[in-house]
Amino acid sequence: MRQELADRIEQMLAAQDRQAEALAFTLTLMLERIDATAVVVGEVVSTGQHQLLRELLSGFAGLGDQVAGLRPLLRDLEHAVG
């Protein structure tokens, strides 16, 4: 079920239309509210998974280029990484 949901979200974001922007905005608000960036970066750093951190930055950079609503998450992630 998780994979199905992830695939559907990815598919919707890839459309790069108004619905994708609305979804990105909603996801960004939810993730900011739970401070997901700090949690993810803290976990990655504490477990020494620096390659994963680079992959996350790269992935969010690509998504931020495609869907403007995700740019705040990219900025948060870049800021958290320093």
PyMOL Python script that loads the backbone (N, CA, C, O; Angstrom):
from pymol import cmd

cmd.read_pdbstr("""\
ATOM      1  N   MET A   1       0.822  -1.186   0.000  1.00  0.00           N
ATOM      2  CA  MET A   1       0.000   0.000   0.000  1.00  0.00           C
ATOM      3  C   MET A   1       0.875   1.262   0.000  1.00  0.00           C
ATOM      4  O   MET A   1       0.570   2.226  -0.703  1.00  0.00           O
ATOM      5  N   ARG A   2       1.959   1.258   0.785  1.00  0.00           N
ATOM      6  CA  ARG A   2       2.844   2.432   0.818  1.00  0.00           C
ATOM      7  C   ARG A   2       3.417   2.720  -0.559  1.00  0.00           C
ATOM      8  O   ARG A   2       3.443   3.864  -1.015  1.00  0.00           O
ATOM      9  N   GLN A   3       3.876   1.662  -1.211  1.00  0.00           N
ATOM     10  CA  GLN A   3       4.480   1.845  -2.526  1.00  0.00           C
ATOM     11  C   GLN A   3       3.459   2.359  -3.529  1.00  0.00           C
ATOM     12  O   GLN A   3       3.773   3.203  -4.368  1.00  0.00           O
ATOM     13  N   GLU A   4       2.253   1.854  -3.440  1.00  0.00           N
ATOM     14  CA  GLU A   4       1.185   2.310  -4.328  1.00  0.00           C
ATOM     15  C   GLU A   4       0.901   3.796  -4.117  1.00  0.00           C
ATOM     16  O   GLU A   4       0.724   4.544  -5.078  1.00  0.00           O
ATOM     17  N   LEU A   5       0.861   4.212  -2.865  1.00  0.00           N
ATOM     18  CA  LEU A   5       0.629   5.624  -2.542  1.00  0.00           C
ATOM     19  C   LEU A   5       1.789   6.484  -3.044  1.00  0.00           C
ATOM     20  O   LEU A   5       1.578   7.536  -3.648  1.00  0.00           O
ATOM     21  N   ALA A   6       3.009   6.027  -2.789  1.00  0.00           N
ATOM     22  CA  ALA A   6       4.189   6.771  -3.248  1.00  0.00           C
ATOM     23  C   ALA A   6       4.196   6.895  -4.772  1.00  0.00           C
ATOM     24  O   ALA A   6       4.496   7.959  -5.313  1.00  0.00           O
ATOM     25  N   ASP A   7       3.866   5.811  -5.453  1.00  0.00           N
ATOM     26  CA  ASP A   7       3.832   5.837  -6.920  1.00  0.00           C
ATOM     27  C   ASP A   7       2.772   6.815  -7.422  1.00  0.00           C
ATOM     28  O   ASP A   7       3.006   7.546  -8.384  1.00  0.00           O
ATOM     29  N   ARG A   8       1.621   6.827  -6.780  1.00  0.00           N
ATOM     30  CA  ARG A   8       0.529   7.723  -7.194  1.00  0.00           C
ATOM     31  C   ARG A   8       0.908   9.185  -6.965  1.00  0.00           C
ATOM     32  O   ARG A   8       0.647  10.037  -7.815  1.00  0.00           O
ATOM     33  N   ILE A   9       1.524   9.476  -5.817  1.00  0.00           N
ATOM     34  CA  ILE A   9       1.962  10.845  -5.538  1.00  0.00           C
ATOM     35  C   ILE A   9       3.003  11.276  -6.560  1.00  0.00           C
ATOM     36  O   ILE A   9       2.935  12.383  -7.093  1.00  0.00           O
ATOM     37  N   GLU A  10       3.964  10.401  -6.832  1.00  0.00           N
ATOM     38  CA  GLU A  10       5.000  10.727  -7.813  1.00  0.00           C
ATOM     39  C   GLU A  10       4.380  10.993  -9.185  1.00  0.00           C
ATOM     40  O   GLU A  10       4.783  11.919  -9.889  1.00  0.00           O
ATOM     41  N   GLN A  11       3.414  10.188  -9.549  1.00  0.00           N
ATOM     42  CA  GLN A  11       2.718  10.337 -10.836  1.00  0.00           C
ATOM     43  C   GLN A  11       1.977  11.677 -10.896  1.00  0.00           C
ATOM     44  O   GLN A  11       2.008  12.367 -11.914  1.00  0.00           O
ATOM     45  N   MET A  12       1.321  12.030  -9.806  1.00  0.00           N
ATOM     46  CA  MET A  12       0.580  13.292  -9.781  1.00  0.00           C
ATOM     47  C   MET A  12       1.529  14.489  -9.850  1.00  0.00           C
ATOM     48  O   MET A  12       1.250  15.463 -10.549  1.00  0.00           O
ATOM     49  N   LEU A  13       2.648  14.419  -9.127  1.00  0.00           N
ATOM     50  CA  LEU A  13       3.612  15.520  -9.150  1.00  0.00           C
ATOM     51  C   LEU A  13       4.256  15.662 -10.523  1.00  0.00           C
ATOM     52  O   LEU A  13       4.552  16.773 -10.963  1.00  0.00           O
ATOM     53  N   ALA A  14       4.471  14.549 -11.191  1.00  0.00           N
ATOM     54  CA  ALA A  14       5.105  14.566 -12.515  1.00  0.00           C
ATOM     55  C   ALA A  14       4.243  15.264 -13.561  1.00  0.00           C
ATOM     56  O   ALA A  14       4.752  15.714 -14.587  1.00  0.00           O
ATOM     57  N   ALA A  15       2.954  15.353 -13.307  1.00  0.00           N
ATOM     58  CA  ALA A  15       2.051  16.000 -14.262  1.00  0.00           C
ATOM     59  C   ALA A  15       2.361  17.483 -14.417  1.00  0.00           C
ATOM     60  O   ALA A  15       2.064  18.072 -15.457  1.00  0.00           O
ATOM     61  N   GLN A  16       2.951  18.089 -13.402  1.00  0.00           N
ATOM     62  CA  GLN A  16       3.338  19.505 -13.428  1.00  0.00           C
ATOM     63  C   GLN A  16       2.182  20.425 -13.816  1.00  0.00           C
ATOM     64  O   GLN A  16       2.353  21.370 -14.587  1.00  0.00           O
ATOM     65  N   ASP A  17       1.008  20.131 -13.270  1.00  0.00           N
ATOM     66  CA  ASP A  17      -0.154  20.962 -13.543  1.00  0.00           C
ATOM     67  C   ASP A  17      -0.640  21.599 -12.240  1.00  0.00           C
ATOM     68  O   ASP A  17       0.051  21.543 -11.223  1.00  0.00           O
ATOM     69  N   ARG A  18      -1.803  22.190 -12.274  1.00  0.00           N
ATOM     70  CA  ARG A  18      -2.326  22.858 -11.070  1.00  0.00           C
ATOM     71  C   ARG A  18      -2.553  21.868  -9.934  1.00  0.00           C
ATOM     72  O   ARG A  18      -2.325  22.186  -8.767  1.00  0.00           O
ATOM     73  N   GLN A  19      -2.998  20.682 -10.281  1.00  0.00           N
ATOM     74  CA  GLN A  19      -3.223  19.666  -9.253  1.00  0.00           C
ATOM     75  C   GLN A  19      -1.887  19.268  -8.608  1.00  0.00           C
ATOM     76  O   GLN A  19      -1.826  19.047  -7.399  1.00  0.00           O
ATOM     77  N   ALA A  20      -0.832  19.177  -9.402  1.00  0.00           N
ATOM     78  CA  ALA A  20       0.497  18.856  -8.871  1.00  0.00           C
ATOM     79  C   ALA A  20       0.972  19.954  -7.933  1.00  0.00           C
ATOM     80  O   ALA A  20       1.527  19.670  -6.872  1.00  0.00           O
ATOM     81  N   GLU A  21       0.758  21.197  -8.315  1.00  0.00           N
ATOM     82  CA  GLU A  21       1.159  22.319  -7.462  1.00  0.00           C
ATOM     83  C   GLU A  21       0.386  22.312  -6.148  1.00  0.00           C
ATOM     84  O   GLU A  21       0.959  22.562  -5.088  1.00  0.00           O
ATOM     85  N   ALA A  22      -0.911  22.028  -6.214  1.00  0.00           N
ATOM     86  CA  ALA A  22      -1.726  21.977  -4.996  1.00  0.00           C
ATOM     87  C   ALA A  22      -1.264  20.839  -4.084  1.00  0.00           C
ATOM     88  O   ALA A  22      -1.184  21.007  -2.867  1.00  0.00           O
ATOM     89  N   LEU A  23      -0.965  19.696  -4.671  1.00  0.00           N
ATOM     90  CA  LEU A  23      -0.477  18.565  -3.898  1.00  0.00           C
ATOM     91  C   LEU A  23       0.876  18.895  -3.270  1.00  0.00           C
ATOM     92  O   LEU A  23       1.100  18.608  -2.094  1.00  0.00           O
ATOM     93  N   ALA A  24       1.766  19.489  -4.038  1.00  0.00           N
ATOM     94  CA  ALA A  24       3.087  19.860  -3.532  1.00  0.00           C
ATOM     95  C   ALA A  24       2.966  20.850  -2.379  1.00  0.00           C
ATOM     96  O   ALA A  24       3.672  20.732  -1.377  1.00  0.00           O
ATOM     97  N   PHE A  25       2.083  21.813  -2.519  1.00  0.00           N
ATOM     98  CA  PHE A  25       1.873  22.797  -1.467  1.00  0.00           C
ATOM     99  C   PHE A  25       1.383  22.120  -0.188  1.00  0.00           C
ATOM    100  O   PHE A  25       1.873  22.416   0.903  1.00  0.00           O
ATOM    101  N   THR A  26       0.418  21.214  -0.323  1.00  0.00           N
ATOM    102  CA  THR A  26      -0.114  20.491   0.825  1.00  0.00           C
ATOM    103  C   THR A  26       0.949  19.620   1.480  1.00  0.00           C
ATOM    104  O   THR A  26       1.074  19.597   2.705  1.00  0.00           O
ATOM    105  N   LEU A  27       1.709  18.908   0.667  1.00  0.00           N
ATOM    106  CA  LEU A  27       2.789  18.072   1.207  1.00  0.00           C
ATOM    107  C   LEU A  27       3.830  18.916   1.934  1.00  0.00           C
ATOM    108  O   LEU A  27       4.311  18.540   3.003  1.00  0.00           O
ATOM    109  N   THR A  28       4.167  20.038   1.354  1.00  0.00           N
ATOM    110  CA  THR A  28       5.147  20.923   1.971  1.00  0.00           C
ATOM    111  C   THR A  28       4.658  21.415   3.326  1.00  0.00           C
ATOM    112  O   THR A  28       5.416  21.411   4.295  1.00  0.00           O
ATOM    113  N   LEU A  29       3.410  21.835   3.404  1.00  0.00           N
ATOM    114  CA  LEU A  29       2.851  22.287   4.680  1.00  0.00           C
ATOM    115  C   LEU A  29       2.876  21.180   5.732  1.00  0.00           C
ATOM    116  O   LEU A  29       3.245  21.417   6.883  1.00  0.00           O
ATOM    117  N   MET A  30       2.486  19.983   5.336  1.00  0.00           N
ATOM    118  CA  MET A  30       2.479  18.860   6.274  1.00  0.00           C
ATOM    119  C   MET A  30       3.883  18.541   6.763  1.00  0.00           C
ATOM    120  O   MET A  30       4.095  18.349   7.961  1.00  0.00           O
ATOM    121  N   LEU A  31       4.834  18.483   5.853  1.00  0.00           N
ATOM    122  CA  LEU A  31       6.206  18.131   6.220  1.00  0.00           C
ATOM    123  C   LEU A  31       6.863  19.227   7.054  1.00  0.00           C
ATOM    124  O   LEU A  31       7.645  18.931   7.957  1.00  0.00           O
ATOM    125  N   GLU A  32       6.555  20.482   6.762  1.00  0.00           N
ATOM    126  CA  GLU A  32       7.078  21.575   7.586  1.00  0.00           C
ATOM    127  C   GLU A  32       6.489  21.524   8.983  1.00  0.00           C
ATOM    128  O   GLU A  32       7.191  21.768   9.964  1.00  0.00           O
ATOM    129  N   ARG A  33       5.216  21.212   9.080  1.00  0.00           N
ATOM    130  CA  ARG A  33       4.540  21.169  10.375  1.00  0.00           C
ATOM    131  C   ARG A  33       5.157  20.134  11.304  1.00  0.00           C
ATOM    132  O   ARG A  33       5.240  20.360  12.511  1.00  0.00           O
ATOM    133  N   ILE A  34       5.587  19.012  10.764  1.00  0.00           N
ATOM    134  CA  ILE A  34       6.196  17.973  11.602  1.00  0.00           C
ATOM    135  C   ILE A  34       7.717  18.083  11.619  1.00  0.00           C
ATOM    136  O   ILE A  34       8.397  17.217  12.169  1.00  0.00           O
ATOM    137  N   ASP A  35       8.252  19.144  11.017  1.00  0.00           N
ATOM    138  CA  ASP A  35       9.698  19.390  10.986  1.00  0.00           C
ATOM    139  C   ASP A  35      10.446  18.192  10.394  1.00  0.00           C
ATOM    140  O   ASP A  35      11.480  17.767  10.908  1.00  0.00           O
ATOM    141  N   ALA A  36       9.901  17.668   9.314  1.00  0.00           N
ATOM    142  CA  ALA A  36      10.450  16.470   8.686  1.00  0.00           C
ATOM    143  C   ALA A  36      11.889  16.648   8.228  1.00  0.00           C
ATOM    144  O   ALA A  36      12.679  15.706   8.306  1.00  0.00           O
ATOM    145  N   THR A  37      12.242  17.823   7.757  1.00  0.00           N
ATOM    146  CA  THR A  37      13.601  18.040   7.267  1.00  0.00           C
ATOM    147  C   THR A  37      14.620  17.805   8.369  1.00  0.00           C
ATOM    148  O   THR A  37      15.606  17.097   8.166  1.00  0.00           O
ATOM    149  N   ALA A  38      14.389  18.391   9.525  1.00  0.00           N
ATOM    150  CA  ALA A  38      15.328  18.230  10.640  1.00  0.00           C
ATOM    151  C   ALA A  38      15.398  16.774  11.092  1.00  0.00           C
ATOM    152  O   ALA A  38      16.476  16.275  11.416  1.00  0.00           O
ATOM    153  N   VAL A  39      14.273  16.104  11.115  1.00  0.00           N
ATOM    154  CA  VAL A  39      14.243  14.703  11.529  1.00  0.00           C
ATOM    155  C   VAL A  39      15.039  13.843  10.556  1.00  0.00           C
ATOM    156  O   VAL A  39      15.861  13.027  10.974  1.00  0.00           O
ATOM    157  N   VAL A  40      14.799  14.024   9.265  1.00  0.00           N
ATOM    158  CA  VAL A  40      15.492  13.224   8.252  1.00  0.00           C
ATOM    159  C   VAL A  40      16.990  13.498   8.274  1.00  0.00           C
ATOM    160  O   VAL A  40      17.792  12.565   8.291  1.00  0.00           O
ATOM    161  N   VAL A  41      17.365  14.755   8.274  1.00  0.00           N
ATOM    162  CA  VAL A  41      18.787  15.097   8.274  1.00  0.00           C
ATOM    163  C   VAL A  41      19.452  14.572   9.546  1.00  0.00           C
ATOM    164  O   VAL A  41      20.547  14.012   9.478  1.00  0.00           O
ATOM    165  N   GLY A  42      18.824  14.740  10.683  1.00  0.00           N
ATOM    166  CA  GLY A  42      19.381  14.233  11.934  1.00  0.00           C
ATOM    167  C   GLY A  42      19.587  12.737  11.907  1.00  0.00           C
ATOM    168  O   GLY A  42      20.623  12.244  12.354  1.00  0.00           O
ATOM    169  N   GLU A  43      18.623  12.012  11.394  1.00  0.00           N
ATOM    170  CA  GLU A  43      18.722  10.554  11.312  1.00  0.00           C
ATOM    171  C   GLU A  43      19.822  10.123  10.343  1.00  0.00           C
ATOM    172  O   GLU A  43      20.609   9.226  10.644  1.00  0.00           O
ATOM    173  N   VAL A  44      19.867  10.763   9.194  1.00  0.00           N
ATOM    174  CA  VAL A  44      20.880  10.421   8.195  1.00  0.00           C
ATOM    175  C   VAL A  44      22.282  10.692   8.730  1.00  0.00           C
ATOM    176  O   VAL A  44      23.178   9.863   8.569  1.00  0.00           O
ATOM    177  N   VAL A  45      22.474  11.835   9.360  1.00  0.00           N
ATOM    178  CA  VAL A  45      23.787  12.198   9.890  1.00  0.00           C
ATOM    179  C   VAL A  45      24.175  11.275  11.046  1.00  0.00           C
ATOM    180  O   VAL A  45      25.314  10.815  11.122  1.00  0.00           O
ATOM    181  N   SER A  46      23.230  11.008  11.939  1.00  0.00           N
ATOM    182  CA  SER A  46      23.559  10.177  13.109  1.00  0.00           C
ATOM    183  C   SER A  46      23.887   8.740  12.727  1.00  0.00           C
ATOM    184  O   SER A  46      24.604   8.053  13.455  1.00  0.00           O
ATOM    185  N   THR A  47      23.372   8.282  11.597  1.00  0.00           N
ATOM    186  CA  THR A  47      23.672   6.912  11.158  1.00  0.00           C
ATOM    187  C   THR A  47      24.784   6.869  10.123  1.00  0.00           C
ATOM    188  O   THR A  47      25.143   5.798   9.633  1.00  0.00           O
ATOM    189  N   GLY A  48      25.334   8.040   9.788  1.00  0.00           N
ATOM    190  CA  GLY A  48      26.472   8.090   8.871  1.00  0.00           C
ATOM    191  C   GLY A  48      26.130   7.798   7.421  1.00  0.00           C
ATOM    192  O   GLY A  48      27.003   7.389   6.654  1.00  0.00           O
ATOM    193  N   GLN A  49      24.900   7.996   7.035  1.00  0.00           N
ATOM    194  CA  GLN A  49      24.468   7.696   5.667  1.00  0.00           C
ATOM    195  C   GLN A  49      24.572   8.939   4.782  1.00  0.00           C
ATOM    196  O   GLN A  49      23.569   9.433   4.265  1.00  0.00           O
ATOM    197  N   HIS A  50      25.769   9.424   4.621  1.00  0.00           N
ATOM    198  CA  HIS A  50      25.988  10.678   3.896  1.00  0.00           C
ATOM    199  C   HIS A  50      25.620  10.565   2.416  1.00  0.00           C
ATOM    200  O   HIS A  50      25.184  11.546   1.812  1.00  0.00           O
ATOM    201  N   GLN A  51      25.792   9.386   1.830  1.00  0.00           N
ATOM    202  CA  GLN A  51      25.396   9.195   0.431  1.00  0.00           C
ATOM    203  C   GLN A  51      23.886   9.374   0.292  1.00  0.00           C
ATOM    204  O   GLN A  51      23.412   9.977  -0.671  1.00  0.00           O
ATOM    205  N   LEU A  52      23.142   8.852   1.247  1.00  0.00           N
ATOM    206  CA  LEU A  52      21.687   9.010   1.229  1.00  0.00           C
ATOM    207  C   LEU A  52      21.307  10.486   1.296  1.00  0.00           C
ATOM    208  O   LEU A  52      20.371  10.922   0.626  1.00  0.00           O
ATOM    209  N   LEU A  53      22.024  11.242   2.095  1.00  0.00           N
ATOM    210  CA  LEU A  53      21.762  12.677   2.197  1.00  0.00           C
ATOM    211  C   LEU A  53      21.998  13.367   0.858  1.00  0.00           C
ATOM    212  O   LEU A  53      21.207  14.220   0.453  1.00  0.00           O
ATOM    213  N   ARG A  54      23.074  13.008   0.169  1.00  0.00           N
ATOM    214  CA  ARG A  54      23.328  13.580  -1.162  1.00  0.00           C
ATOM    215  C   ARG A  54      22.223  13.199  -2.140  1.00  0.00           C
ATOM    216  O   ARG A  54      21.808  14.013  -2.965  1.00  0.00           O
ATOM    217  N   GLU A  55      21.749  11.962  -2.045  1.00  0.00           N
ATOM    218  CA  GLU A  55      20.670  11.512  -2.928  1.00  0.00           C
ATOM    219  C   GLU A  55      19.375  12.265  -2.629  1.00  0.00           C
ATOM    220  O   GLU A  55      18.637  12.622  -3.548  1.00  0.00           O
ATOM    221  N   LEU A  56      19.097  12.505  -1.351  1.00  0.00           N
ATOM    222  CA  LEU A  56      17.907  13.281  -0.992  1.00  0.00           C
ATOM    223  C   LEU A  56      17.988  14.694  -1.553  1.00  0.00           C
ATOM    224  O   LEU A  56      17.018  15.201  -2.117  1.00  0.00           O
ATOM    225  N   LEU A  57      19.146  15.327  -1.397  1.00  0.00           N
ATOM    226  CA  LEU A  57      19.320  16.680  -1.930  1.00  0.00           C
ATOM    227  C   LEU A  57      19.109  16.696  -3.436  1.00  0.00           C
ATOM    228  O   LEU A  57      18.428  17.573  -3.968  1.00  0.00           O
ATOM    229  N   SER A  58      19.689  15.732  -4.108  1.00  0.00           N
ATOM    230  CA  SER A  58      19.559  15.650  -5.561  1.00  0.00           C
ATOM    231  C   SER A  58      18.102  15.422  -5.974  1.00  0.00           C
ATOM    232  O   SER A  58      17.600  16.057  -6.901  1.00  0.00           O
ATOM    233  N   GLY A  59      17.441  14.514  -5.274  1.00  0.00           N
ATOM    234  CA  GLY A  59      16.042  14.222  -5.596  1.00  0.00           C
ATOM    235  C   GLY A  59      15.129  15.411  -5.378  1.00  0.00           C
ATOM    236  O   GLY A  59      14.276  15.703  -6.216  1.00  0.00           O
ATOM    237  N   PHE A  60      15.302  16.105  -4.253  1.00  0.00           N
ATOM    238  CA  PHE A  60      14.480  17.276  -3.993  1.00  0.00           C
ATOM    239  C   PHE A  60      14.810  18.410  -4.945  1.00  0.00           C
ATOM    240  O   PHE A  60      13.935  19.198  -5.302  1.00  0.00           O
ATOM    241  N   ALA A  61      16.072  18.499  -5.361  1.00  0.00           N
ATOM    242  CA  ALA A  61      16.433  19.531  -6.336  1.00  0.00           C
ATOM    243  C   ALA A  61      15.688  19.281  -7.642  1.00  0.00           C
ATOM    244  O   ALA A  61      15.157  20.214  -8.243  1.00  0.00           O
ATOM    245  N   GLY A  62      15.646  18.031  -8.081  1.00  0.00           N
ATOM    246  CA  GLY A  62      14.918  17.695  -9.305  1.00  0.00           C
ATOM    247  C   GLY A  62      13.434  17.956  -9.173  1.00  0.00           C
ATOM    248  O   GLY A  62      12.808  18.487 -10.091  1.00  0.00           O
ATOM    249  N   LEU A  63      12.872  17.589  -8.045  1.00  0.00           N
ATOM    250  CA  LEU A  63      11.450  17.834  -7.830  1.00  0.00           C
ATOM    251  C   LEU A  63      11.161  19.325  -7.726  1.00  0.00           C
ATOM    252  O   LEU A  63      10.144  19.799  -8.231  1.00  0.00           O
ATOM    253  N   GLY A  64      12.053  20.064  -7.072  1.00  0.00           N
ATOM    254  CA  GLY A  64      11.866  21.506  -6.948  1.00  0.00           C
ATOM    255  C   GLY A  64      11.887  22.196  -8.292  1.00  0.00           C
ATOM    256  O   GLY A  64      11.198  23.196  -8.495  1.00  0.00           O
ATOM    257  N   ASP A  65      12.683  21.661  -9.220  1.00  0.00           N
ATOM    258  CA  ASP A  65      12.709  22.212 -10.571  1.00  0.00           C
ATOM    259  C   ASP A  65      11.394  21.941 -11.296  1.00  0.00           C
ATOM    260  O   ASP A  65      10.943  22.751 -12.106  1.00  0.00           O
ATOM    261  N   GLN A  66      10.783  20.794 -10.998  1.00  0.00           N
ATOM    262  CA  GLN A  66       9.557  20.406 -11.676  1.00  0.00           C
ATOM    263  C   GLN A  66       8.315  21.027 -11.042  1.00  0.00           C
ATOM    264  O   GLN A  66       7.395  21.440 -11.747  1.00  0.00           O
ATOM    265  N   VAL A  67       8.290  21.091  -9.726  1.00  0.00           N
ATOM    266  CA  VAL A  67       7.091  21.521  -9.009  1.00  0.00           C
ATOM    267  C   VAL A  67       7.486  22.615  -8.019  1.00  0.00           C
ATOM    268  O   VAL A  67       8.155  22.349  -7.021  1.00  0.00           O
ATOM    269  N   ALA A  68       7.073  23.823  -8.300  1.00  0.00           N
ATOM    270  CA  ALA A  68       7.472  24.980  -7.490  1.00  0.00           C
ATOM    271  C   ALA A  68       7.074  24.833  -6.024  1.00  0.00           C
ATOM    272  O   ALA A  68       7.767  25.343  -5.145  1.00  0.00           O
ATOM    273  N   GLY A  69       5.996  24.161  -5.758  1.00  0.00           N
ATOM    274  CA  GLY A  69       5.523  24.008  -4.385  1.00  0.00           C
ATOM    275  C   GLY A  69       6.477  23.242  -3.489  1.00  0.00           C
ATOM    276  O   GLY A  69       6.373  23.323  -2.265  1.00  0.00           O
ATOM    277  N   LEU A  70       7.410  22.496  -4.080  1.00  0.00           N
ATOM    278  CA  LEU A  70       8.371  21.732  -3.288  1.00  0.00           C
ATOM    279  C   LEU A  70       9.665  22.494  -3.022  1.00  0.00           C
ATOM    280  O   LEU A  70      10.518  22.010  -2.278  1.00  0.00           O
ATOM    281  N   ARG A  71       9.822  23.652  -3.603  1.00  0.00           N
ATOM    282  CA  ARG A  71      11.056  24.426  -3.402  1.00  0.00           C
ATOM    283  C   ARG A  71      11.322  24.773  -1.940  1.00  0.00           C
ATOM    284  O   ARG A  71      12.478  24.751  -1.518  1.00  0.00           O
ATOM    285  N   PRO A  72      10.289  25.095  -1.147  1.00  0.00           N
ATOM    286  CA  PRO A  72      10.576  25.368   0.272  1.00  0.00           C
ATOM    287  C   PRO A  72      11.213  24.178   0.989  1.00  0.00           C
ATOM    288  O   PRO A  72      12.064  24.363   1.859  1.00  0.00           O
ATOM    289  N   LEU A  73      10.808  22.961   0.630  1.00  0.00           N
ATOM    290  CA  LEU A  73      11.423  21.787   1.240  1.00  0.00           C
ATOM    291  C   LEU A  73      12.887  21.672   0.856  1.00  0.00           C
ATOM    292  O   LEU A  73      13.727  21.317   1.683  1.00  0.00           O
ATOM    293  N   LEU A  74      13.189  21.968  -0.382  1.00  0.00           N
ATOM    294  CA  LEU A  74      14.581  21.927  -0.832  1.00  0.00           C
ATOM    295  C   LEU A  74      15.403  22.952  -0.070  1.00  0.00           C
ATOM    296  O   LEU A  74      16.514  22.657   0.370  1.00  0.00           O
ATOM    297  N   ARG A  75      14.865  24.155   0.088  1.00  0.00           N
ATOM    298  CA  ARG A  75      15.585  25.186   0.847  1.00  0.00           C
ATOM    299  C   ARG A  75      15.805  24.743   2.288  1.00  0.00           C
ATOM    300  O   ARG A  75      16.888  24.934   2.842  1.00  0.00           O
ATOM    301  N   ASP A  76      14.778  24.150   2.893  1.00  0.00           N
ATOM    302  CA  ASP A  76      14.914  23.662   4.268  1.00  0.00           C
ATOM    303  C   ASP A  76      15.976  22.574   4.357  1.00  0.00           C
ATOM    304  O   ASP A  76      16.783  22.562   5.286  1.00  0.00           O
ATOM    305  N   LEU A  77      15.976  21.678   3.406  1.00  0.00           N
ATOM    306  CA  LEU A  77      16.943  20.582   3.405  1.00  0.00           C
ATOM    307  C   LEU A  77      18.359  21.118   3.198  1.00  0.00           C
ATOM    308  O   LEU A  77      19.290  20.700   3.887  1.00  0.00           O
ATOM    309  N   GLU A  78      18.520  22.038   2.255  1.00  0.00           N
ATOM    310  CA  GLU A  78      19.841  22.619   2.024  1.00  0.00           C
ATOM    311  C   GLU A  78      20.330  23.379   3.260  1.00  0.00           C
ATOM    312  O   GLU A  78      21.507  23.305   3.614  1.00  0.00           O
ATOM    313  N   HIS A  79      19.425  24.105   3.910  1.00  0.00           N
ATOM    314  CA  HIS A  79      19.782  24.859   5.115  1.00  0.00           C
ATOM    315  C   HIS A  79      20.173  23.913   6.252  1.00  0.00           C
ATOM    316  O   HIS A  79      21.130  24.175   6.981  1.00  0.00           O
ATOM    317  N   ALA A  80      19.439  22.828   6.399  1.00  0.00           N
ATOM    318  CA  ALA A  80      19.717  21.870   7.468  1.00  0.00           C
ATOM    319  C   ALA A  80      21.057  21.183   7.275  1.00  0.00           C
ATOM    320  O   ALA A  80      21.753  20.868   8.240  1.00  0.00           O
ATOM    321  N   VAL A  81      21.411  20.953   6.015  1.00  0.00           N
ATOM    322  CA  VAL A  81      22.683  20.297   5.710  1.00  0.00           C
ATOM    323  C   VAL A  81      23.839  21.265   5.910  1.00  0.00           C
ATOM    324  O   VAL A  81      24.940  20.884   6.311  1.00  0.00           O
ATOM    325  N   GLY A  82      23.553  22.527   5.618  1.00  0.00           N
ATOM    326  CA  GLY A  82      24.569  23.578   5.826  1.00  0.00           C
ATOM    327  C   GLY A  82      25.451  23.662   4.682  1.00  0.00           C
ATOM    328  O   GLY A  82      26.368  24.484   4.668  1.00  0.00           O
TER     329      GLY A  82
END
""", "prot")
cmd.dss("prot")
cmd.show_as("cartoon", "prot")
cmd.util.cbc("prot")
cmd.orient("prot")
